[in-house]
């Protein structure tokens, strides 16, 4: 096994650091989904996490480790929504000024929440500028510490605590499925799986329109694409990171994609049957289970399966159009 930038000891350290501030989210099951898949499925419901998504774990772990000078100067990040909210809330809790670069077309609910947590939001047009370039320019100009959404060891370690809690509660699993955008949740989850359930296969699921992770997994090197047009706004990334790809190549069994139409079908079923508000990105791995029989889906028959339900921040103004 190669030396990786994040270890299970880092995940354990993150769990200790966030224990008093992050929610230990519930693990839920559904008889209906078990019957549909032929397996026993355990849903780790990060939609009940602070800010409504797993991102709070990594943001708080990273920000809480800054020294006094870094906290005084403030932090900056770039995000379409959930990481933005997480950094905004964690910064408020720790007394740090946060500047967030967000695309103008980010879901209004996420823009409003980020501002509501007290962050300074700088909106930009993604068709005219790169969020990374704009963030680096602003950080240099203002002397801010950049907290990236996934390509940072403490962020990855924090995200791995969700799967760590899942294994702690339900024991070993045959499969662990997680959505993938930049790869922070998937890579962190794979580290916990390797330590706590060594025989567990780890599967990452992306939107069909944003298959950079799948292509990088198959080629063994980073692949950059245009920002994908998908309702899974939490996975509108154009590339994995160097760190997350390294961990994914070492620990993840399989990468796959799901079309937006499957996400809509899955979201509706989860809302109606489980009474859980799961956002489109969170439905990526669930769709891969429920679309069983279609080429490229997951066979859960007779298996114990864990699913990280990554968040529940939905733009309700669009739901009526989706659920026609």
Buried (B, 14 or more C-beta within 10 A) or exposed (E): EEEBBBBBEBBBBBBEBBEEBBEBBBBBEBEEBBEBBBBBBBBBBBBBBBBBBBBBBBBBBBBBEBEEEBBEBBBBBBBBBBBBBBBBBBBBBBEBBBBBBBBEBBBEBBBEBBBEBEBBBBEBEBEEEBBBEBBBEBBEEEEBBBBBBBBBBBBBBBBBBBBBBBBBEBEEBBBBBBBBBBBBBBBBBBBBBBBBBEEBBBBBBBBBBBBBBBBBBEEEEBBEBEBBEBBBBBBBBBBBBEBBBBBBBBBBBBBBBBBBEBBBBBBBBBBEEBEBBBBBBBBBBBBBBBBBEEEEBBEBEEBBBBBBBBBBBBBEEEBEEBEE
